[in-house]
Amino acid sequence: MTSRFAILTVLLAALLGANATYAQSADASGTWLTQAGDARVKISKCGGGICGVIVWLREPTDTTTGQPATDSKNPNPALARRPMIGLPLFSGMQPGGPNKWSGQIYNADDGSTYASSVTVTGAESLRVEGCVGALCGGETWTRAGP
């Protein structure tokens, strides 16, 4: 009887440990390095969903002006002057399934916003996808630390 209890305790502890690891991997919060390695995005809980802002750039200054990089591709002149560091990328990202959020993503490369989804695919990987009509694309970001 004692050995059955010991085995049950070990199995229960293993299952609880596996669930804790899964729960940690399902959390999108943290800092993520884009697939190209040119930016880090800090994702945090925001209301019932998630928010993401740029916190680091490989090239933080505009080479033509020597000033901090701005959202120069934005078609709105007032927004085109805002700094890239601190730029919000996600809007309306709400839960859309297990480990997944859906909403919109801003693409600073072309100044446009697209329908998007973000999915935690592992403890160290995040799939970020965006669509324009039927055309979709995406990339995998890796956890960058705090």
C-alpha positions as CSV (number, residue, x, y, z in Angstrom):
1,M,0.0,0.0,0.0
2,T,2.8,2.4,0.9
3,S,4.6,1.8,-2.4
4,R,1.3,2.5,-4.3
5,F,1.0,5.8,-2.5
6,A,4.6,6.7,-3.3
7,I,4.1,5.8,-7.0
8,L,0.8,7.9,-7.1
9,T,2.6,10.8,-5.4
10,V,5.5,10.7,-7.9
11,L,3.0,10.5,-10.9
12,L,0.9,13.4,-9.5
13,A,4.0,15.5,-9.0
14,A,5.2,14.7,-12.5
15,L,1.8,15.7,-14.0
16,L,1.7,18.9,-12.0
17,G,5.2,19.8,-13.1
18,A,4.3,19.2,-16.8
19,N,1.2,21.4,-16.5
20,A,3.3,24.2,-14.9
21,T,5.8,24.0,-17.7
22,Y,3.0,24.1,-20.3
23,A,1.4,27.1,-18.6
24,Q,4.7,29.0,-18.6
25,S,5.2,28.2,-22.3
26,A,1.7,29.4,-23.1
27,D,2.4,32.9,-21.7
28,A,3.2,35.4,-24.5
29,S,4.4,37.9,-21.9
30,G,8.1,38.9,-22.2
31,T,10.6,40.2,-24.7
32,W,10.8,38.6,-28.1
33,L,13.4,38.9,-30.9
34,T,11.9,39.2,-34.4
35,Q,12.9,36.5,-36.9
36,A,15.3,38.9,-38.7
37,G,16.9,39.8,-35.3
38,D,16.4,43.5,-36.0
39,A,14.0,44.3,-33.2
40,R,12.9,43.2,-29.8
41,V,9.2,43.5,-28.9
42,K,7.9,43.5,-25.3
43,I,4.6,41.7,-25.0
44,S,2.5,42.2,-21.9
45,K,-1.1,41.5,-20.8
46,C,-3.3,44.4,-21.7
47,G,-7.0,44.3,-20.6
48,G,-8.2,40.9,-21.6
49,G,-5.6,40.5,-24.3
50,I,-2.0,41.4,-25.1
51,C,-0.1,44.5,-26.2
52,G,3.3,44.6,-27.9
53,V,5.8,47.5,-28.2
54,I,9.2,47.8,-29.8
55,V,11.8,48.1,-27.0
56,W,15.1,47.7,-29.0
57,L,16.3,48.1,-32.5
58,R,19.5,46.8,-34.1
59,E,19.8,50.2,-35.9
60,P,18.1,52.7,-33.5
61,T,19.2,55.8,-35.4
62,D,18.2,57.0,-38.9
63,T,21.4,56.9,-40.9
64,T,20.4,59.9,-43.0
65,T,19.7,62.2,-40.1
66,G,21.7,60.7,-37.2
67,Q,18.5,61.1,-35.1
68,P,16.5,58.3,-33.4
69,A,14.6,56.2,-35.9
70,T,11.0,57.3,-36.4
71,D,7.9,55.7,-38.0
72,S,8.7,57.5,-41.2
73,K,6.7,55.1,-43.5
74,N,3.5,56.0,-41.7
75,P,1.1,57.9,-44.1
76,N,-0.1,60.1,-41.3
77,P,2.5,63.0,-41.0
78,A,1.8,63.4,-37.3
79,L,2.5,59.6,-36.6
80,A,5.5,59.5,-39.0
81,R,7.4,61.6,-36.4
82,R,6.9,59.2,-33.5
83,P,10.0,57.3,-32.3
84,M,10.3,53.6,-33.2
85,I,11.4,52.7,-29.7
86,G,8.1,52.5,-27.8
87,L,6.0,52.1,-31.0
88,P,2.9,49.9,-30.3
89,L,2.7,47.0,-32.8
90,F,-0.5,45.2,-31.7
91,S,-4.0,46.5,-31.3
92,G,-7.1,44.7,-30.2
93,M,-5.2,41.4,-29.6
94,Q,-7.8,39.3,-27.8
95,P,-7.8,35.6,-27.0
96,G,-8.7,33.6,-30.1
97,G,-8.0,30.0,-28.9
98,P,-5.5,28.1,-26.8
99,N,-2.2,30.1,-26.6
100,K,-3.5,32.3,-29.5
101,W,-4.6,36.0,-29.8
102,S,-6.1,37.7,-32.8
103,G,-6.3,41.4,-33.6
104,Q,-4.2,43.7,-35.7
105,I,-0.5,44.3,-36.2
106,Y,1.2,47.4,-37.4
107,N,3.9,47.0,-40.0
108,A,6.4,49.9,-39.7
109,D,8.1,48.7,-42.9
110,D,5.1,50.0,-44.9
111,G,3.1,52.0,-42.5
112,S,0.0,49.7,-42.7
113,T,-2.0,47.7,-40.3
114,Y,-3.0,44.1,-41.0
115,A,-5.3,41.4,-39.5
116,S,-3.0,39.3,-37.3
117,S,-2.7,36.4,-35.0
118,V,0.0,35.6,-32.4
119,T,0.4,32.0,-31.2
120,V,2.8,30.7,-28.5
121,T,4.2,27.6,-30.1
122,G,6.7,26.7,-27.3
123,A,8.4,28.1,-24.3
124,E,10.9,29.9,-26.5
125,S,8.9,30.5,-29.8
126,L,6.0,32.8,-30.9
127,R,4.4,32.6,-34.3
128,V,3.3,36.0,-35.6
129,E,1.1,36.1,-38.7
130,G,-0.6,38.8,-40.7
131,C,-3.0,38.8,-43.6
132,V,-4.1,41.2,-46.3
133,G,-7.2,39.6,-47.8
134,A,-6.3,36.0,-48.7
135,L,-2.6,36.7,-48.7
136,C,-1.0,35.7,-45.4
137,G,2.6,35.5,-44.1
138,G,4.3,35.2,-40.8
139,E,7.5,34.7,-38.9
140,T,8.6,33.0,-35.8
141,W,10.0,35.1,-32.9
142,T,12.2,33.8,-30.2
143,R,12.2,34.7,-26.5
144,A,14.9,37.3,-25.8
145,G,14.8,37.4,-22.0
146,P,13.6,40.2,-19.7
